[in-house]
Amino acid sequence: MHLKLKTVINSPRYNNKANVFSFVTPEEFSIYLKQILSKMDEFDAEYLFINAWNEWAEGAYLEPDTKFKFDYLRVLLNSIENE
């Protein structure tokens, strides 16, 4: 079981030949995260593995950025605390 977000941004590696397919806002991340946490309960899973803290080249990151600041981390914290 895994959560696959729809973000692929590879401009740091390919500059002006990059592909940007979509973007997941903190709000969308919250929805996906709630879904996966609910599935974890369903399957009695104990751990949630996060793909990357700072895989900027692929758009897979939770590290604070200039646009959303700490919002992804806040979503993660709130989701876990409220689970």
PDB file of N, CA, C and O in Angstrom:
ATOM      1  N   MET A   1       0.850  -1.167   0.000  1.00  0.00           N
ATOM      2  CA  MET A   1       0.000   0.000   0.000  1.00  0.00           C
ATOM      3  C   MET A   1       0.899   1.236   0.000  1.00  0.00           C
ATOM      4  O   MET A   1       1.807   1.340   0.825  1.00  0.00           O
ATOM      5  N   HIS A   2       0.658   2.155  -0.903  1.00  0.00           N
ATOM      6  CA  HIS A   2       1.432   3.390  -0.906  1.00  0.00           C
ATOM      7  C   HIS A   2       0.578   4.548  -1.403  1.00  0.00           C
ATOM      8  O   HIS A   2      -0.424   4.373  -2.096  1.00  0.00           O
ATOM      9  N   LEU A   3       1.019   5.725  -1.019  1.00  0.00           N
ATOM     10  CA  LEU A   3       0.361   6.965  -1.420  1.00  0.00           C
ATOM     11  C   LEU A   3       1.200   7.577  -2.528  1.00  0.00           C
ATOM     12  O   LEU A   3       2.381   7.863  -2.329  1.00  0.00           O
ATOM     13  N   LYS A   4       0.615   7.776  -3.664  1.00  0.00           N
ATOM     14  CA  LYS A   4       1.355   8.367  -4.772  1.00  0.00           C
ATOM     15  C   LYS A   4       0.768   9.732  -5.083  1.00  0.00           C
ATOM     16  O   LYS A   4      -0.384   9.847  -5.501  1.00  0.00           O
ATOM     17  N   LEU A   5       1.566  10.754  -4.877  1.00  0.00           N
ATOM     18  CA  LEU A   5       1.127  12.104  -5.197  1.00  0.00           C
ATOM     19  C   LEU A   5       1.394  12.382  -6.668  1.00  0.00           C
ATOM     20  O   LEU A   5       2.182  11.688  -7.310  1.00  0.00           O
ATOM     21  N   LYS A   6       0.741  13.389  -7.186  1.00  0.00           N
ATOM     22  CA  LYS A   6       0.788  13.642  -8.625  1.00  0.00           C
ATOM     23  C   LYS A   6       1.816  14.679  -9.045  1.00  0.00           C
ATOM     24  O   LYS A   6       1.665  15.299 -10.098  1.00  0.00           O
ATOM     25  N   THR A   7       2.838  14.880  -8.262  1.00  0.00           N
ATOM     26  CA  THR A   7       3.811  15.918  -8.571  1.00  0.00           C
ATOM     27  C   THR A   7       5.066  15.353  -9.227  1.00  0.00           C
ATOM     28  O   THR A   7       5.668  14.409  -8.717  1.00  0.00           O
ATOM     29  N   VAL A   8       5.446  15.921 -10.330  1.00  0.00           N
ATOM     30  CA  VAL A   8       6.745  15.643 -10.941  1.00  0.00           C
ATOM     31  C   VAL A   8       7.272  16.971 -11.448  1.00  0.00           C
ATOM     32  O   VAL A   8       6.696  17.580 -12.349  1.00  0.00           O
ATOM     33  N   ILE A   9       8.358  17.407 -10.869  1.00  0.00           N
ATOM     34  CA  ILE A   9       8.986  18.669 -11.284  1.00  0.00           C
ATOM     35  C   ILE A   9      10.481  18.375 -11.369  1.00  0.00           C
ATOM     36  O   ILE A   9      11.132  18.174 -10.344  1.00  0.00           O
ATOM     37  N   ASN A  10      11.019  18.349 -12.564  1.00  0.00           N
ATOM     38  CA  ASN A  10      12.438  18.019 -12.670  1.00  0.00           C
ATOM     39  C   ASN A  10      13.275  19.164 -13.237  1.00  0.00           C
ATOM     40  O   ASN A  10      14.326  18.920 -13.829  1.00  0.00           O
ATOM     41  N   SER A  11      12.831  20.397 -13.067  1.00  0.00           N
ATOM     42  CA  SER A  11      13.567  21.545 -13.600  1.00  0.00           C
ATOM     43  C   SER A  11      14.964  21.725 -12.993  1.00  0.00           C
ATOM     44  O   SER A  11      15.852  22.195 -13.704  1.00  0.00           O
ATOM     45  N   PRO A  12      15.214  21.380 -11.716  1.00  0.00           N
ATOM     46  CA  PRO A  12      16.577  21.523 -11.225  1.00  0.00           C
ATOM     47  C   PRO A  12      17.584  20.664 -12.002  1.00  0.00           C
ATOM     48  O   PRO A  12      18.761  21.014 -12.089  1.00  0.00           O
ATOM     49  N   ARG A  13      17.131  19.562 -12.556  1.00  0.00           N
ATOM     50  CA  ARG A  13      18.040  18.691 -13.315  1.00  0.00           C
ATOM     51  C   ARG A  13      18.063  19.018 -14.804  1.00  0.00           C
ATOM     52  O   ARG A  13      19.079  18.800 -15.464  1.00  0.00           O
ATOM     53  N   TYR A  14      16.963  19.536 -15.344  1.00  0.00           N
ATOM     54  CA  TYR A  14      16.864  19.702 -16.794  1.00  0.00           C
ATOM     55  C   TYR A  14      16.670  21.139 -17.260  1.00  0.00           C
ATOM     56  O   TYR A  14      16.516  21.382 -18.457  1.00  0.00           O
ATOM     57  N   ASN A  15      16.674  22.084 -16.346  1.00  0.00           N
ATOM     58  CA  ASN A  15      16.531  23.510 -16.671  1.00  0.00           C
ATOM     59  C   ASN A  15      15.355  23.773 -17.614  1.00  0.00           C
ATOM     60  O   ASN A  15      14.221  23.414 -17.301  1.00  0.00           O
ATOM     61  N   ASN A  16      15.618  24.398 -18.769  1.00  0.00           N
ATOM     62  CA  ASN A  16      14.513  24.772 -19.662  1.00  0.00           C
ATOM     63  C   ASN A  16      13.951  23.605 -20.472  1.00  0.00           C
ATOM     64  O   ASN A  16      13.033  23.813 -21.266  1.00  0.00           O
ATOM     65  N   LYS A  17      14.466  22.385 -20.302  1.00  0.00           N
ATOM     66  CA  LYS A  17      13.904  21.188 -20.935  1.00  0.00           C
ATOM     67  C   LYS A  17      13.092  20.375 -19.927  1.00  0.00           C
ATOM     68  O   LYS A  17      12.791  19.206 -20.168  1.00  0.00           O
ATOM     69  N   ALA A  18      12.750  20.978 -18.830  1.00  0.00           N
ATOM     70  CA  ALA A  18      12.083  20.279 -17.731  1.00  0.00           C
ATOM     71  C   ALA A  18      10.624  19.974 -18.032  1.00  0.00           C
ATOM     72  O   ALA A  18      10.006  20.561 -18.920  1.00  0.00           O
ATOM     73  N   ASN A  19      10.104  19.038 -17.261  1.00  0.00           N
ATOM     74  CA  ASN A  19       8.682  18.715 -17.275  1.00  0.00           C
ATOM     75  C   ASN A  19       8.096  19.074 -15.913  1.00  0.00           C
ATOM     76  O   ASN A  19       8.652  18.715 -14.875  1.00  0.00           O
ATOM     77  N   VAL A  20       6.993  19.771 -15.926  1.00  0.00           N
ATOM     78  CA  VAL A  20       6.261  20.065 -14.698  1.00  0.00           C
ATOM     79  C   VAL A  20       4.849  19.553 -14.931  1.00  0.00           C
ATOM     80  O   VAL A  20       4.113  20.107 -15.748  1.00  0.00           O
ATOM     81  N   PHE A  21       4.466  18.500 -14.221  1.00  0.00           N
ATOM     82  CA  PHE A  21       3.204  17.841 -14.486  1.00  0.00           C
ATOM     83  C   PHE A  21       2.048  18.285 -13.609  1.00  0.00           C
ATOM     84  O   PHE A  21       0.893  18.190 -14.025  1.00  0.00           O
ATOM     85  N   SER A  22       2.320  18.756 -12.438  1.00  0.00           N
ATOM     86  CA  SER A  22       1.245  19.170 -11.551  1.00  0.00           C
ATOM     87  C   SER A  22       1.878  19.672 -10.270  1.00  0.00           C
ATOM     88  O   SER A  22       3.100  19.683 -10.117  1.00  0.00           O
ATOM     89  N   PHE A  23       1.019  20.087  -9.354  1.00  0.00           N
ATOM     90  CA  PHE A  23       1.550  20.520  -8.072  1.00  0.00           C
ATOM     91  C   PHE A  23       0.565  20.145  -6.979  1.00  0.00           C
ATOM     92  O   PHE A  23      -0.644  20.316  -7.133  1.00  0.00           O
ATOM     93  N   VAL A  24       1.070  19.652  -5.919  1.00  0.00           N
ATOM     94  CA  VAL A  24       0.231  19.276  -4.787  1.00  0.00           C
ATOM     95  C   VAL A  24       0.364  20.357  -3.726  1.00  0.00           C
ATOM     96  O   VAL A  24       1.447  20.587  -3.189  1.00  0.00           O
ATOM     97  N   THR A  25      -0.732  21.006  -3.434  1.00  0.00           N
ATOM     98  CA  THR A  25      -0.735  22.033  -2.396  1.00  0.00           C
ATOM     99  C   THR A  25      -0.764  21.351  -1.031  1.00  0.00           C
ATOM    100  O   THR A  25      -1.054  20.157  -0.946  1.00  0.00           O
ATOM    101  N   PRO A  26      -0.471  22.082   0.026  1.00  0.00           N
ATOM    102  CA  PRO A  26      -0.599  21.501   1.363  1.00  0.00           C
ATOM    103  C   PRO A  26      -2.014  20.979   1.630  1.00  0.00           C
ATOM    104  O   PRO A  26      -2.179  19.979   2.327  1.00  0.00           O
ATOM    105  N   GLU A  27      -3.022  21.640   1.088  1.00  0.00           N
ATOM    106  CA  GLU A  27      -4.403  21.184   1.277  1.00  0.00           C
ATOM    107  C   GLU A  27      -4.625  19.826   0.606  1.00  0.00           C
ATOM    108  O   GLU A  27      -5.244  18.935   1.187  1.00  0.00           O
ATOM    109  N   GLU A  28      -4.116  19.677  -0.615  1.00  0.00           N
ATOM    110  CA  GLU A  28      -4.234  18.390  -1.305  1.00  0.00           C
ATOM    111  C   GLU A  28      -3.432  17.316  -0.574  1.00  0.00           C
ATOM    112  O   GLU A  28      -3.882  16.178  -0.441  1.00  0.00           O
ATOM    113  N   PHE A  29      -2.259  17.681  -0.109  1.00  0.00           N
ATOM    114  CA  PHE A  29      -1.428  16.751   0.659  1.00  0.00           C
ATOM    115  C   PHE A  29      -2.189  16.273   1.890  1.00  0.00           C
ATOM    116  O   PHE A  29      -2.125  15.094   2.240  1.00  0.00           O
ATOM    117  N   SER A  30      -2.900  17.167   2.540  1.00  0.00           N
ATOM    118  CA  SER A  30      -3.695  16.821   3.718  1.00  0.00           C
ATOM    119  C   SER A  30      -4.762  15.777   3.380  1.00  0.00           C
ATOM    120  O   SER A  30      -4.970  14.827   4.135  1.00  0.00           O
ATOM    121  N   ILE A  31      -5.427  15.957   2.258  1.00  0.00           N
ATOM    122  CA  ILE A  31      -6.462  15.004   1.829  1.00  0.00           C
ATOM    123  C   ILE A  31      -5.847  13.630   1.573  1.00  0.00           C
ATOM    124  O   ILE A  31      -6.358  12.615   2.047  1.00  0.00           O
ATOM    125  N   TYR A  32      -4.746  13.605   0.819  1.00  0.00           N
ATOM    126  CA  TYR A  32      -4.074  12.340   0.525  1.00  0.00           C
ATOM    127  C   TYR A  32      -3.587  11.669   1.808  1.00  0.00           C
ATOM    128  O   TYR A  32      -3.717  10.457   1.977  1.00  0.00           O
ATOM    129  N   LEU A  33      -3.032  12.465   2.696  1.00  0.00           N
ATOM    130  CA  LEU A  33      -2.503  11.932   3.945  1.00  0.00           C
ATOM    131  C   LEU A  33      -3.612  11.327   4.808  1.00  0.00           C
ATOM    132  O   LEU A  33      -3.432  10.258   5.393  1.00  0.00           O
ATOM    133  N   LYS A  34      -4.740  11.999   4.888  1.00  0.00           N
ATOM    134  CA  LYS A  34      -5.879  11.445   5.638  1.00  0.00           C
ATOM    135  C   LYS A  34      -6.322  10.118   5.046  1.00  0.00           C
ATOM    136  O   LYS A  34      -6.659   9.188   5.779  1.00  0.00           O
ATOM    137  N   GLN A  35      -6.322  10.029   3.728  1.00  0.00           N
ATOM    138  CA  GLN A  35      -6.706   8.780   3.071  1.00  0.00           C
ATOM    139  C   GLN A  35      -5.745   7.651   3.436  1.00  0.00           C
ATOM    140  O   GLN A  35      -6.174   6.542   3.754  1.00  0.00           O
ATOM    141  N   ILE A  36      -4.459   7.935   3.389  1.00  0.00           N
ATOM    142  CA  ILE A  36      -3.491   6.882   3.669  1.00  0.00           C
ATOM    143  C   ILE A  36      -3.502   6.509   5.152  1.00  0.00           C
ATOM    144  O   ILE A  36      -3.338   5.337   5.492  1.00  0.00           O
ATOM    145  N   LEU A  37      -3.689   7.481   6.028  1.00  0.00           N
ATOM    146  CA  LEU A  37      -3.764   7.161   7.457  1.00  0.00           C
ATOM    147  C   LEU A  37      -4.987   6.307   7.755  1.00  0.00           C
ATOM    148  O   LEU A  37      -4.932   5.426   8.613  1.00  0.00           O
ATOM    149  N   SER A  38      -6.069   6.554   7.071  1.00  0.00           N
ATOM    150  CA  SER A  38      -7.264   5.742   7.241  1.00  0.00           C
ATOM    151  C   SER A  38      -7.017   4.316   6.750  1.00  0.00           C
ATOM    152  O   SER A  38      -7.468   3.358   7.378  1.00  0.00           O
ATOM    153  N   LYS A  39      -6.309   4.170   5.637  1.00  0.00           N
ATOM    154  CA  LYS A  39      -5.951   2.843   5.129  1.00  0.00           C
ATOM    155  C   LYS A  39      -5.015   2.123   6.100  1.00  0.00           C
ATOM    156  O   LYS A  39      -5.096   0.905   6.261  1.00  0.00           O
ATOM    157  N   MET A  40      -4.135   2.875   6.740  1.00  0.00           N
ATOM    158  CA  MET A  40      -3.223   2.268   7.713  1.00  0.00           C
ATOM    159  C   MET A  40      -4.018   1.645   8.852  1.00  0.00           C
ATOM    160  O   MET A  40      -3.702   0.545   9.305  1.00  0.00           O
ATOM    161  N   ASP A  41      -5.036   2.336   9.308  1.00  0.00           N
ATOM    162  CA  ASP A  41      -5.897   1.797  10.365  1.00  0.00           C
ATOM    163  C   ASP A  41      -6.579   0.516   9.885  1.00  0.00           C
ATOM    164  O   ASP A  41      -6.666  -0.475  10.611  1.00  0.00           O
ATOM    165  N   GLU A  42      -7.054   0.565   8.657  1.00  0.00           N
ATOM    166  CA  GLU A  42      -7.750  -0.576   8.065  1.00  0.00           C
ATOM    167  C   GLU A  42      -6.873  -1.829   8.046  1.00  0.00           C
ATOM    168  O   GLU A  42      -7.348  -2.936   8.297  1.00  0.00           O
ATOM    169  N   PHE A  43      -5.583  -1.638   7.744  1.00  0.00           N
ATOM    170  CA  PHE A  43      -4.657  -2.753   7.619  1.00  0.00           C
ATOM    171  C   PHE A  43      -3.790  -2.952   8.860  1.00  0.00           C
ATOM    172  O   PHE A  43      -2.870  -3.770   8.856  1.00  0.00           O
ATOM    173  N   ASP A  44      -4.085  -2.208   9.910  1.00  0.00           N
ATOM    174  CA  ASP A  44      -3.321  -2.294  11.158  1.00  0.00           C
ATOM    175  C   ASP A  44      -1.823  -2.061  10.914  1.00  0.00           C
ATOM    176  O   ASP A  44      -0.980  -2.727  11.516  1.00  0.00           O
ATOM    177  N   ALA A  45      -1.506  -1.120  10.036  1.00  0.00           N
ATOM    178  CA  ALA A  45      -0.111  -0.783   9.729  1.00  0.00           C
ATOM    179  C   ALA A  45       0.444   0.121  10.825  1.00  0.00           C
ATOM    180  O   ALA A  45      -0.252   1.000  11.333  1.00  0.00           O
ATOM    181  N   GLU A  46       1.693  -0.105  11.177  1.00  0.00           N
ATOM    182  CA  GLU A  46       2.308   0.649  12.270  1.00  0.00           C
ATOM    183  C   GLU A  46       3.152   1.831  11.809  1.00  0.00           C
ATOM    184  O   GLU A  46       3.382   2.761  12.582  1.00  0.00           O
ATOM    185  N   TYR A  47       3.613   1.809  10.569  1.00  0.00           N
ATOM    186  CA  TYR A  47       4.562   2.818  10.114  1.00  0.00           C
ATOM    187  C   TYR A  47       4.086   3.510   8.834  1.00  0.00           C
ATOM    188  O   TYR A  47       3.425   2.909   7.988  1.00  0.00           O
ATOM    189  N   LEU A  48       4.438   4.773   8.722  1.00  0.00           N
ATOM    190  CA  LEU A  48       4.210   5.541   7.507  1.00  0.00           C
ATOM    191  C   LEU A  48       5.583   5.969   6.993  1.00  0.00           C
ATOM    192  O   LEU A  48       6.314   6.674   7.688  1.00  0.00           O
ATOM    193  N   PHE A  49       5.928   5.552   5.798  1.00  0.00           N
ATOM    194  CA  PHE A  49       7.213   5.923   5.212  1.00  0.00           C
ATOM    195  C   PHE A  49       7.007   7.080   4.246  1.00  0.00           C
ATOM    196  O   PHE A  49       6.144   7.032   3.369  1.00  0.00           O
ATOM    197  N   ILE A  50       7.805   8.111   4.423  1.00  0.00           N
ATOM    198  CA  ILE A  50       7.752   9.292   3.565  1.00  0.00           C
ATOM    199  C   ILE A  50       8.886   9.179   2.549  1.00  0.00           C
ATOM    200  O   ILE A  50      10.024   8.883   2.912  1.00  0.00           O
ATOM    201  N   ASN A  51       8.573   9.412   1.289  1.00  0.00           N
ATOM    202  CA  ASN A  51       9.554   9.248   0.217  1.00  0.00           C
ATOM    203  C   ASN A  51      10.812  10.103   0.416  1.00  0.00           C
ATOM    204  O   ASN A  51      11.927   9.586   0.337  1.00  0.00           O
ATOM    205  N   ALA A  52      10.647  11.370   0.666  1.00  0.00           N
ATOM    206  CA  ALA A  52      11.823  12.235   0.694  1.00  0.00           C
ATOM    207  C   ALA A  52      11.590  13.484   1.537  1.00  0.00           C
ATOM    208  O   ALA A  52      10.497  14.049   1.550  1.00  0.00           O
ATOM    209  N   TRP A  53      12.611  13.891   2.219  1.00  0.00           N
ATOM    210  CA  TRP A  53      12.597  15.152   2.963  1.00  0.00           C
ATOM    211  C   TRP A  53      12.898  16.291   2.004  1.00  0.00           C
ATOM    212  O   TRP A  53      12.281  17.353   2.087  1.00  0.00           O
ATOM    213  N   ASN A  54      13.846  16.079   1.090  1.00  0.00           N
ATOM    214  CA  ASN A  54      14.262  17.183   0.226  1.00  0.00           C
ATOM    215  C   ASN A  54      14.675  16.738  -1.180  1.00  0.00           C
ATOM    216  O   ASN A  54      15.741  17.122  -1.662  1.00  0.00           O
ATOM    217  N   GLU A  55      13.860  15.952  -1.818  1.00  0.00           N
ATOM    218  CA  GLU A  55      14.126  15.552  -3.205  1.00  0.00           C
ATOM    219  C   GLU A  55      13.544  16.614  -4.135  1.00  0.00           C
ATOM    220  O   GLU A  55      12.542  16.399  -4.816  1.00  0.00           O
ATOM    221  N   TRP A  56      14.203  17.756  -4.136  1.00  0.00           N
ATOM    222  CA  TRP A  56      13.710  18.918  -4.888  1.00  0.00           C
ATOM    223  C   TRP A  56      13.603  18.637  -6.375  1.00  0.00           C
ATOM    224  O   TRP A  56      12.670  19.107  -7.026  1.00  0.00           O
ATOM    225  N   ALA A  57      14.535  17.886  -6.917  1.00  0.00           N
ATOM    226  CA  ALA A  57      14.566  17.658  -8.364  1.00  0.00           C
ATOM    227  C   ALA A  57      13.333  16.915  -8.866  1.00  0.00           C
ATOM    228  O   ALA A  57      12.954  17.066 -10.027  1.00  0.00           O
ATOM    229  N   GLU A  58      12.713  16.130  -8.024  1.00  0.00           N
ATOM    230  CA  GLU A  58      11.531  15.377  -8.436  1.00  0.00           C
ATOM    231  C   GLU A  58      10.243  15.918  -7.817  1.00  0.00           C
ATOM    232  O   GLU A  58       9.170  15.358  -8.045  1.00  0.00           O
ATOM    233  N   GLY A  59      10.331  16.982  -7.048  1.00  0.00           N
ATOM    234  CA  GLY A  59       9.140  17.558  -6.446  1.00  0.00           C
ATOM    235  C   GLY A  59       8.636  16.787  -5.246  1.00  0.00           C
ATOM    236  O   GLY A  59       7.500  16.981  -4.815  1.00  0.00           O
ATOM    237  N   ALA A  60       9.464  15.919  -4.705  1.00  0.00           N
ATOM    238  CA  ALA A  60       9.075  15.117  -3.543  1.00  0.00           C
ATOM    239  C   ALA A  60       9.818  15.656  -2.320  1.00  0.00           C
ATOM    240  O   ALA A  60      10.926  15.217  -2.011  1.00  0.00           O
ATOM    241  N   TYR A  61       9.207  16.590  -1.648  1.00  0.00           N
ATOM    242  CA  TYR A  61       9.883  17.149  -0.484  1.00  0.00           C
ATOM    243  C   TYR A  61       8.872  17.632   0.546  1.00  0.00           C
ATOM    244  O   TYR A  61       7.748  18.004   0.211  1.00  0.00           O
ATOM    245  N   LEU A  62       9.294  17.619   1.798  1.00  0.00           N
ATOM    246  CA  LEU A  62       8.512  18.179   2.897  1.00  0.00           C
ATOM    247  C   LEU A  62       9.232  19.371   3.516  1.00  0.00           C
ATOM    248  O   LEU A  62       8.652  20.126   4.297  1.00  0.00           O
ATOM    249  N   GLU A  63      10.477  19.526   3.164  1.00  0.00           N
ATOM    250  CA  GLU A  63      11.288  20.603   3.705  1.00  0.00           C
ATOM    251  C   GLU A  63      10.618  21.958   3.420  1.00  0.00           C
ATOM    252  O   GLU A  63      10.055  22.148   2.341  1.00  0.00           O
ATOM    253  N   PRO A  64      10.672  22.876   4.348  1.00  0.00           N
ATOM    254  CA  PRO A  64      10.058  24.201   4.123  1.00  0.00           C
ATOM    255  C   PRO A  64      10.607  24.874   2.859  1.00  0.00           C
ATOM    256  O   PRO A  64      11.795  24.776   2.555  1.00  0.00           O
ATOM    257  N   ASP A  65       9.721  25.554   2.134  1.00  0.00           N
ATOM    258  CA  ASP A  65      10.129  26.283   0.942  1.00  0.00           C
ATOM    259  C   ASP A  65       9.631  27.726   1.036  1.00  0.00           C
ATOM    260  O   ASP A  65       8.994  28.105   2.019  1.00  0.00           O
ATOM    261  N   THR A  66       9.919  28.514   0.027  1.00  0.00           N
ATOM    262  CA  THR A  66       9.533  29.928   0.082  1.00  0.00           C
ATOM    263  C   THR A  66       8.049  30.149  -0.185  1.00  0.00           C
ATOM    264  O   THR A  66       7.486  31.151   0.255  1.00  0.00           O
ATOM    265  N   LYS A  67       7.407  29.220  -0.904  1.00  0.00           N
ATOM    266  CA  LYS A  67       5.998  29.404  -1.233  1.00  0.00           C
ATOM    267  C   LYS A  67       5.071  28.979  -0.085  1.00  0.00           C
ATOM    268  O   LYS A  67       4.203  29.744   0.335  1.00  0.00           O
ATOM    269  N   PHE A  68       5.265  27.763   0.411  1.00  0.00           N
ATOM    270  CA  PHE A  68       4.360  27.234   1.434  1.00  0.00           C
ATOM    271  C   PHE A  68       4.959  27.206   2.840  1.00  0.00           C
ATOM    272  O   PHE A  68       4.307  26.789   3.797  1.00  0.00           O
ATOM    273  N   LYS A  69       6.194  27.651   2.947  1.00  0.00           N
ATOM    274  CA  LYS A  69       6.875  27.701   4.257  1.00  0.00           C
ATOM    275  C   LYS A  69       6.839  26.325   4.933  1.00  0.00           C
ATOM    276  O   LYS A  69       7.327  25.354   4.355  1.00  0.00           O
ATOM    277  N   PHE A  70       6.277  26.220   6.130  1.00  0.00           N
ATOM    278  CA  PHE A  70       6.238  24.975   6.908  1.00  0.00           C
ATOM    279  C   PHE A  70       4.904  24.232   6.757  1.00  0.00           C
ATOM    280  O   PHE A  70       4.625  23.312   7.525  1.00  0.00           O
ATOM    281  N   ASP A  71       4.096  24.612   5.795  1.00  0.00           N
ATOM    282  CA  ASP A  71       2.734  24.075   5.692  1.00  0.00           C
ATOM    283  C   ASP A  71       2.679  22.553   5.547  1.00  0.00           C
ATOM    284  O   ASP A  71       1.829  21.909   6.162  1.00  0.00           O
ATOM    285  N   TYR A  72       3.575  21.968   4.739  1.00  0.00           N
ATOM    286  CA  TYR A  72       3.548  20.500   4.589  1.00  0.00           C
ATOM    287  C   TYR A  72       3.853  19.818   5.914  1.00  0.00           C
ATOM    288  O   TYR A  72       3.235  18.811   6.260  1.00  0.00           O
ATOM    289  N   LEU A  73       4.802  20.365   6.646  1.00  0.00           N
ATOM    290  CA  LEU A  73       5.143  19.782   7.950  1.00  0.00           C
ATOM    291  C   LEU A  73       4.004  19.968   8.951  1.00  0.00           C
ATOM    292  O   LEU A  73       3.740  19.089   9.772  1.00  0.00           O
ATOM    293  N   ARG A  74       3.337  21.108   8.880  1.00  0.00           N
ATOM    294  CA  ARG A  74       2.178  21.331   9.762  1.00  0.00           C
ATOM    295  C   ARG A  74       1.062  20.333   9.454  1.00  0.00           C
ATOM    296  O   ARG A  74       0.438  19.791  10.366  1.00  0.00           O
ATOM    297  N   VAL A  75       0.817  20.098   8.181  1.00  0.00           N
ATOM    298  CA  VAL A  75      -0.197  19.116   7.773  1.00  0.00           C
ATOM    299  C   VAL A  75       0.174  17.745   8.324  1.00  0.00           C
ATOM    300  O   VAL A  75      -0.674  17.046   8.878  1.00  0.00           O
ATOM    301  N   LEU A  76       1.418  17.366   8.176  1.00  0.00           N
ATOM    302  CA  LEU A  76       1.864  16.071   8.669  1.00  0.00           C
ATOM    303  C   LEU A  76       1.686  15.968  10.178  1.00  0.00           C
ATOM    304  O   LEU A  76       1.153  14.976  10.674  1.00  0.00           O
ATOM    305  N   LEU A  77       2.126  16.975  10.901  1.00  0.00           N
ATOM    306  CA  LEU A  77       1.996  16.987  12.363  1.00  0.00           C
ATOM    307  C   LEU A  77       0.530  16.930  12.784  1.00  0.00           C
ATOM    308  O   LEU A  77       0.160  16.119  13.634  1.00  0.00           O
ATOM    309  N   ASN A  78      -0.306  17.787  12.194  1.00  0.00           N
ATOM    310  CA  ASN A  78      -1.727  17.809  12.549  1.00  0.00           C
ATOM    311  C   ASN A  78      -2.408  16.485  12.247  1.00  0.00           C
ATOM    312  O   ASN A  78      -3.232  16.012  13.030  1.00  0.00           O
ATOM    313  N   SER A  79      -2.065  15.886  11.113  1.00  0.00           N
ATOM    314  CA  SER A  79      -2.680  14.619  10.744  1.00  0.00           C
ATOM    315  C   SER A  79      -2.306  13.513  11.730  1.00  0.00           C
ATOM    316  O   SER A  79      -3.146  12.697  12.107  1.00  0.00           O
ATOM    317  N   ILE A  80      -1.067  13.494  12.133  1.00  0.00           N
ATOM    318  CA  ILE A  80      -0.606  12.469  13.076  1.00  0.00           C
ATOM    319  C   ILE A  80      -1.201  12.706  14.456  1.00  0.00           C
ATOM    320  O   ILE A  80      -1.645  11.766  15.116  1.00  0.00           O
ATOM    321  N   GLU A  81      -1.210  13.953  14.887  1.00  0.00           N
ATOM    322  CA  GLU A  81      -1.774  14.271  16.208  1.00  0.00           C
ATOM    323  C   GLU A  81      -3.266  13.971  16.288  1.00  0.00           C
ATOM    324  O   GLU A  81      -3.763  13.571  17.341  1.00  0.00           O
ATOM    325  N   ASN A  82      -3.980  14.161  15.185  1.00  0.00           N
ATOM    326  CA  ASN A  82      -5.418  13.964  15.172  1.00  0.00           C
ATOM    327  C   ASN A  82      -5.837  12.544  14.795  1.00  0.00           C
ATOM    328  O   ASN A  82      -7.028  12.232  14.759  1.00  0.00           O
ATOM    329  N   GLU A  83      -4.884  11.712  14.523  1.00  0.00           N
ATOM    330  CA  GLU A  83      -5.171  10.343  14.104  1.00  0.00           C
ATOM    331  C   GLU A  83      -5.660   9.512  15.282  1.00  0.00           C
ATOM    332  O   GLU A  83      -5.953   8.327  15.122  1.00  0.00           O
TER     333      GLU A  83
END
